[in-house]
Amino acid sequence: MIKKPFSVIAMVMSFLIINSAFAEKENVKVSGFGTVATATSDSDRYQFRSDRSQAESAKKGGLAFKPLSLVGVQLDYSVSDNLDFVGQFVYREQDEQNLDSITQMAFLRYDITPSWQVRAGRLAADIFHFSDTRDVSIAYPWVKVPTEVYGIVPARSFDGGDISYTKPYDNFNLLIKGFWGSGESDFSSDDYNPIRFNNLRSIGVEFVSFDWSLALKHTQTEADNDDEDLAVVAASVAQLQPFWSGAIDFAKEVSLKDTTIHYTSVYFNRYFDAWELSGELSYIDSNSIALRPSFNGFLNLSYLYGAHTFYGLYSFAKTDTYFLSQEQPGFPINESTAQLAVFVEEVASSLAHHQQTLSLGWRWDLQENLAFKVQLERTDVEARGTGLRARDGLVVDDEDGVVHTLFVALSFSF
């Protein structure tokens, strides 16, 4: 059942566009994109998934198409010279499949002046550089955007509005954008149980030139609820108050509910003839142990030779390991609370990521709108830092490991 009020708006606008397409075909543009990709890994324990919203994964002894394959359709409807509507619908592997879940974007865009623009509806939140093109594989050289940066935040869009200002200078263009809204994210579980994010505010500044660009973005939001596991552990910790005076305060730290989350990123790229150097760094922090400080990034070097692009990519995600006995020495660990202590450490480790990946790849542009890609990556995973991997069992039981993953993809647009 679709519960969001926005879903009704998206549905109505979709029907309006379809009806308008027959009456005013010159005002409607239909385009699309997609990826047919397979992945295989040499590990059953640390399985690949493109982000935390996925239950499907790639593991040893088989080919997995679901983690990366998708198809998207975009509708652009020009209402007037200054007003248009954009709808983007993407079908991919995710916990729920309905109109609301496949609606990636659905917004009205109004040009106030050549410099000022406002948008309202469902938008790709301006959290990191590839927010708008995260699923459009043909737009970048790799098979996928780096998991260590983009896999941590599975939410691709939020409901709200933004305003942007563009100013051209002699050597570059300046873009300033502010976004306000709310939304939800699904941290892949047996039961669909998304976490709601309220009062999301994002500010971004970009400098774009012919052969270089630089972007800085900062986002702040509040989590409205816990998932089921977090709620149970937080409530259980609070019941220790008769035995431990710090129990209630610590229960609030365990919970994500009403937690303020900060996300900051910086992106750059520079072209040197046939070479491109690019990278992105991000920092995530909150006042909950469930989402502790995380430093993430990637560095890419690509070489273009005719229709072929060869690239090397290094990416990393690092969250400090959490041990309850060190962080909370007053926590009463005994026979009756030993299992709860394990669950507290599991909560603190489930969203912890400590891994680094070296990728080598080749992209072959068969046509302007069709690209074949091959990518091989080696990932070194640290103990209690396996939050980005799909696996069986508890994170706190994981040990250091090395995983190799092969991707083969065909990306296209139309």
Stockholm file with secondary structure:
# STOCKHOLM 1.0

chainA/1-414         MIKKPFSVIAMVMSFLIINSAFAEKENVKVSGFGTVATATSDSDRYQFRSDRSQAESAKKGGLAFKPLSLVGVQLDYSVSDNLDFVGQFVYREQDEQNLDSITQMAFLRYDITPSWQVRAGRLAADIFHFSDTRDVSIAYPWVKVPTEVYGIVPARSFDGGDISYTKPYDNFNLLIKGFWGSGESDFSSDDYNPIRFNNLRSIGVEFVSFDWSLALKHTQTEADNDDEDLAVVAASVAQLQPFWSGAIDFAKEVSLKDTTIHYTSVYFNRYFDAWELSGELSYIDSNSIALRPSFNGFLNLSYLYGAHTFYGLYSFAKTDTYFLSQEQPGFPINESTAQLAVFVEEVASSLAHHQQTLSLGWRWDLQENLAFKVQLERTDVEARGTGLRARDGLVVDDEDGVVHTLFVALSFSF
#=GR chainA/1-414 SS CCCCHHHHHHHHHHHHHHHHHHHCGGGEEEEEEEEEEEEEESCSSSBBCSSTTCSCCBCBTSCBCTTTCEEEEEEEEECSSSEEEEEEEEEESCSCCSHHHHEEEEEEEEESSSSEEEEEEEECCSSSTTTTTTTCGGGSSSSSSCHHHHTTCCCCCEEEEEEEEEEECSSCEEEEEEEEEEEEECCCCSSCCCEEEEEEEEEEEEEECSSEEEEEEEEEEEECCCCHHHHHHHHHHHTTTTTCTTHHHHHHHHCCTTCEEEEEEEEEEEEETTEEEEEEEEEEEESSGGGCCEEEEEEEEEEEETTEEEEEEEEEEEECCCCHHHHCTTSCCSTTTHHHHHHHHHHHHHTCEEEEEEEEEEEEEEETTEEEEEEEEEEEEEEEEETTSBCSSCGGGCCCEEEEEEEEEEEEEC
#=GC SS_cons         CCCCHHHHHHHHHHHHHHHHHHHCGGGEEEEEEEEEEEEEESCSSSBBCSSTTCSCCBCBTSCBCTTTCEEEEEEEEECSSSEEEEEEEEEESCSCCSHHHHEEEEEEEEESSSSEEEEEEEECCSSSTTTTTTTCGGGSSSSSSCHHHHTTCCCCCEEEEEEEEEEECSSCEEEEEEEEEEEEECCCCSSCCCEEEEEEEEEEEEEECSSEEEEEEEEEEEECCCCHHHHHHHHHHHTTTTTCTTHHHHHHHHCCTTCEEEEEEEEEEEEETTEEEEEEEEEEEESSGGGCCEEEEEEEEEEEETTEEEEEEEEEEEECCCCHHHHCTTSCCSTTTHHHHHHHHHHHHHTCEEEEEEEEEEEEEEETTEEEEEEEEEEEEEEEEETTSBCSSCGGGCCCEEEEEEEEEEEEEC
//
